[in-house]
Amino acid sequence: MSMTPANEPTFRESVDLMFNRAVALMDLPPGLEEKIRVCNSTYTVRFGVRLRGQIRTFTGYRSVHSEHMEPVKGGIRFATSVNQDEVEALAALMTYKCALVEAPFGGSKGGLCIDPREYDEHEMEQITRRFAYELAKRDMIHPAQNVPAPDMGTGEREMAWIADQYARMNTTDINARACVTGKPLNAGGISGRVEATGRGVQYALREFFRSPDDKKAANLAGSLDGKRVVVQGLGNVGYHAAKFLQSEDGCKIIGIIEHDGALFNEVGLDVDAVRDWIVKHGGVTGFPDAAHTAEGASVLESDCDILIPAALEGVINLTNAKNIQAPLIIEAANGPITAGADDILRGKGTVIIPDMYANAGGVTVSYFEWVKNLSHIRFGRMQRRQEEARHQLVIDELQRLDDMLGDAWSMTPDFKEKYLRGADELELVRSGLDDTMRIAYQSMREMWHSREDVQDLRTAAYIVSISKVAASYRAKGL
Ligand SMILES: NC(=O)c1ccc[n+]([C@@H]2O[C@H](COP(=O)([O-])OP(=O)(O)OC[C@H]3O[C@@H](n4cnc5c(N)ncnc54)[C@H](O)[C@@H]3O)[C@@H](O)[C@H]2O)c1
């Protein structure tokens, strides 16, 4: 749901304004700027599903922003607020994001207007399969042309249904599994994909904190240890980011904002306990050991070191930008800061780590999953021989544990094999993600610090990514 007030540009217009700010500092051939900015196509579909004895009509979209590389890539969102403007803005961000982290895809995005909480699992499967059918029959789900992934309101479950629907429609396509990413492990997924976007946010912050100059720009010092963090949205991205920052980097999560209000505790909130509470009670209301306010958005304005919006677009806008106290904002969500708010925050000296970089962990690991599906070989298997000696140590260690625990815990050969395979793949995925986030950060940062006229990370990120898209068009033609 876009929170952008009516007197501000729409989400797509906001993305365009930020794009324009960057291209004004670039020297692109006439016409190419416009070609890159515009969204190539948006398909709208309305379809009916018979549910509880009645036909219900649903509206969905799949937007393709840029095909300078194919397949195009981007998530599918399930939310009541999905509309064409939002899907096109998100597709554009996918183009720039993929270019920035060098995932070889064009940009796309999809959405279905639906409140998933209104339907049971069986109904959701019917609706998702029908939407997938409508997109797949027009090649808008296809391993070589358009590869969706999870976004708000969707996850592994929906991706598995989509993959299966595509496979049923294309029984001779040996690469069918690569038609969508974010699948469960037992349906062609990859270890570490569920956590990937949140993990990427953690790696991005770690890289930021490695640079004394960048910390200084945000008036911050020291390491992540002890930093006071406020997170908005404890869904897939927000939960994993908050959990890893708390458990592995020593951050204190002092505020958590959810759809039904916010929790605040200066001493720090237990992220897993809050998540469990949400799963059980549907929201944060009633969670013990914290102050609760029904005015969740007010907690965005709290005194903290790092603010992580990880829910909706447009939440930091002209109405609250001047009150934001955090010196560092990392955009885990797509488009949480409107163009107008971005101006105000930059004016105040707030450092913003932009969405197209901050949440690129998802598409990065999706790329690994797609490659794994196309190669038809277990990720990491090639390295197996070199790693064998090290694996033997793990087997020995497991055997020792098995002997020690005796009947209390029995290690089957299957478990042993799975354990090893998981460890293998996860390690590779994590190091690939870490590398990607470090390299992309350095490319943005170099642009930020080496040019007088580039005064923020977002403009730097746009310039780096637009240059790559432009180079791609120059090389292959339009
Ligand atoms: N899932 C991914 O891999 C991925 C990748 C890149 C970017 N993103 C972006 O991250 C953001 C979150 O996506 P997600 O996959 O975590 O979604 P999600 O559906 O898993 O979680 C969203 C969370 O936000 C909460 N929320 C809803 N309305 C709210 C409100 N008004 N205030 C506070 N919280 C509210 C929901 O209750 C939920 O917990 C989106 O902008 C999405 O586009 C997601």
The ligand as a Gaussian input file, in Angstrom:
#p B3LYP/6-31G(d) Opt

LIG

0 1
 N       10.996000     -10.513000      -0.403000
 C       12.064000     -10.115000      -1.045000
 O       12.972000     -10.914000      -1.366000
 C       12.266000      -8.650000      -1.397000
 C       13.355000      -8.336000      -2.214000
 C       13.622000      -6.994000      -2.491000
 C       12.788000      -6.011000      -1.978000
 N       11.708000      -6.349000      -1.206000
 C       10.880000      -5.247000      -0.689000
 O       10.867000      -5.273000       0.733000
 C        9.613000      -4.781000       1.216000
 C        8.991000      -5.814000       2.134000
 O        8.836000      -7.035000       1.430000
 P        8.682000      -8.446000       2.177000
 O        8.931000      -9.487000       1.160000
 O        9.441000      -8.433000       3.448000
 O        7.120000      -8.434000       2.481000
 P        6.331000      -9.256000       3.593000
 O        4.939000      -9.342000       3.084000
 O        7.050000     -10.499000       3.961000
 O        6.407000      -8.293000       4.870000
 C        5.883000      -7.004000       4.909000
 C        5.667000      -6.660000       6.381000
 O        5.240000      -5.297000       6.502000
 C        4.179000      -5.240000       7.418000
 N        3.337000      -4.073000       7.184000
 C        2.261000      -3.946000       6.366000
 N        1.746000      -2.713000       6.469000
 C        2.506000      -2.044000       7.351000
 C        2.458000      -0.724000       7.882000
 N        1.532000       0.149000       7.514000
 N        3.409000      -0.370000       8.769000
 C        4.354000      -1.247000       9.162000
 N        4.440000      -2.512000       8.699000
 C        3.515000      -2.897000       7.812000
 C        3.425000      -6.550000       7.208000
 O        2.590000      -6.855000       8.310000
 C        4.579000      -7.517000       7.033000
 O        5.051000      -8.006000       8.258000
 C        8.807000      -4.433000      -0.036000
 O        9.030000      -3.087000      -0.371000
 C        9.426000      -5.317000      -1.098000
 O        9.228000      -4.817000      -2.413000
 C       11.429000      -7.642000      -0.917000

